[in-house]
Amino acid sequence: MTRAGRRLQRGRPAAACHGSSAGGVGAADYSWSMPDSQQSRPSAATSSPNVRTAAISESVHALAAARQRELGRPLVVLDLGGGTGGLAVPLALAGHHVHVLDPSPDALASLQRRAREHGLGVAQEAGTGSVAAAQGDADTLQDVEAVRELVGGRPIDLICCHEVLEWADDPAGTLRAIARILPPGGALSLVTSGRLAAVLGRVLAGRFAQAHRALTSRDGRWGEADPMPRRFDTAALTELLTSCGFAIEDVHGARIFADLVPSAYVDSDADRRALLELEAAASAHPDYPLLAQLGAAMHIVARRRS
Ligand SMILES: C[S@@+](CC[C@H](N)C(=O)[O-])C[C@H]1O[C@@H](n2cnc3c(N)ncnc32)[C@H](O)[C@@H]1O
């Protein structure tokens, strides 16, 4: 898809638009909200823990709940590259208004199915959580007016950018755009792929030259066949965020062991919980900070400075 083609598609008919969020931009392909009858359902994130996503998801829910307490209302969330809605749908079930912006029509269709499966219907009333999806990408954020229309003119309280910055044409430009569209105090949840986890993964696969390359290359890739366009070093990323006007609140590694363990070892809820508890202890252990840096994912929480 061309750069222009990937930009927010204005004027597309909304399949099931709800009032303000689809609003003037006309770009929301799908939108759903939670009927009152569903409001007391437990979050999808709490049923059976997914070891790849649970720790980050829990931490985003805690961040959203804290911000909601500060503001006294549910949040307006922009989930850049939110894909199939693994984060967006539980946030909507928690009562927030989530706008997913993703270039993949297939992902957006899966998001629609997931939303329906969790009982999210077309928004009729204010006060219910909702998910709206639009096709667009990181470059879309450069168009402040388009983003404003996308979220119905409301201030954005939280931007999630999970495992997306690696794919952006201009990661630094994307972070600067995020800083521009977030009001002071607005929160950013950023998840990126860790370089050291790739090194370890290549070593364990017996690909020592690739591990060496992942360790020393500028972009953290292990070779031409590496499906990941780039990986980030945490220090450089936090420096960049600070220079863009963010105050860093938390940095922690996630999926330290989860991606290394054969799935056959993690086939019961008890296994999953034990692994998650180990992950939590390792990511925050004061004596072994290196463990956190081995995470396949690095989770940074930052706030827009005033
Ligand atoms: C690895 S998935 C992550 C999905 C979701 N954020 C999560 O954490 O589960 C990467 C997502 O980024 C989207 N994506 C790829 N390139 C993008 C870009 N330039 N801007 C925004 N999203 C992009 C893909 O369509 C995909 O849904």
The ligand as an SDF file (V2000), in Angstrom:
LIG
                    3D

 27 29  0  0  0  0  0  0  0  0999 V2000
    2.8130   -6.8890   16.3300 C   0  0  0  0  0  0  0  0  0  0  0  0
    1.2590   -6.1940   15.9570 S   0  0  0  0  0  0  0  0  0  0  0  0
    0.8590   -5.4440   17.5110 C   0  0  0  0  0  0  0  0  0  0  0  0
   -0.6070   -5.3340   17.6910 C   0  0  0  0  0  0  0  0  0  0  0  0
   -1.0300   -4.7380   19.0390 C   0  0  0  0  0  0  0  0  0  0  0  0
   -0.5290   -3.3780   19.2110 N   0  0  0  0  0  0  0  0  0  0  0  0
   -0.5690   -5.6060   20.1790 C   0  0  0  0  0  0  0  0  0  0  0  0
    0.2720   -5.1820   20.9620 O   0  0  0  0  0  0  0  0  0  0  0  0
   -1.0770   -6.7190   20.2810 O   0  0  0  0  0  0  0  0  0  0  0  0
    1.7320   -4.8030   14.9840 C   0  0  0  0  0  0  0  0  0  0  0  0
    0.5390   -4.0090   14.5060 C   0  0  0  0  0  0  0  0  0  0  0  0
    1.0240   -2.7950   13.9440 O   0  0  0  0  0  0  0  0  0  0  0  0
    0.3350   -2.5350   12.7470 C   0  0  0  0  0  0  0  0  0  0  0  0
    1.2290   -1.6980   11.9360 N   0  0  0  0  0  0  0  0  0  0  0  0
    2.1550   -2.0680   11.0370 C   0  0  0  0  0  0  0  0  0  0  0  0
    2.7760   -0.9960   10.5200 N   0  0  0  0  0  0  0  0  0  0  0  0
    2.2200    0.0890   11.1190 C   0  0  0  0  0  0  0  0  0  0  0  0
    2.4270    1.5030   11.0030 C   0  0  0  0  0  0  0  0  0  0  0  0
    3.3400    2.0130   10.1630 N   0  0  0  0  0  0  0  0  0  0  0  0
    1.6760    2.3180   11.7570 N   0  0  0  0  0  0  0  0  0  0  0  0
    0.7560    1.8120   12.6260 C   0  0  0  0  0  0  0  0  0  0  0  0
    0.5260    0.4790   12.7760 N   0  0  0  0  0  0  0  0  0  0  0  0
    1.2440   -0.3570   12.0330 C   0  0  0  0  0  0  0  0  0  0  0  0
    0.0420   -3.8940   12.1620 C   0  0  0  0  0  0  0  0  0  0  0  0
   -1.0400   -3.8650   11.2570 O   0  0  0  0  0  0  0  0  0  0  0  0
   -0.2600   -4.7010   13.4110 C   0  0  0  0  0  0  0  0  0  0  0  0
   -1.6230   -4.6770   13.7400 O   0  0  0  0  0  0  0  0  0  0  0  0
  1  2  1  0
  2  3  1  0
  2 10  1  0
  3  4  1  0
  4  5  1  0
  5  6  1  0
  5  7  1  0
  7  8  2  0
  7  9  1  0
 10 11  1  0
 11 12  1  0
 11 26  1  0
 12 13  1  0
 13 14  1  0
 13 24  1  0
 14 15  1  0
 14 23  1  0
 15 16  2  0
 16 17  1  0
 17 18  1  0
 17 23  2  0
 18 19  1  0
 18 20  2  0
 20 21  1  0
 21 22  2  0
 22 23  1  0
 24 25  1  0
 24 26  1  0
 26 27  1  0
M  CHG  2   2   1   9  -1
M  END
$$$$
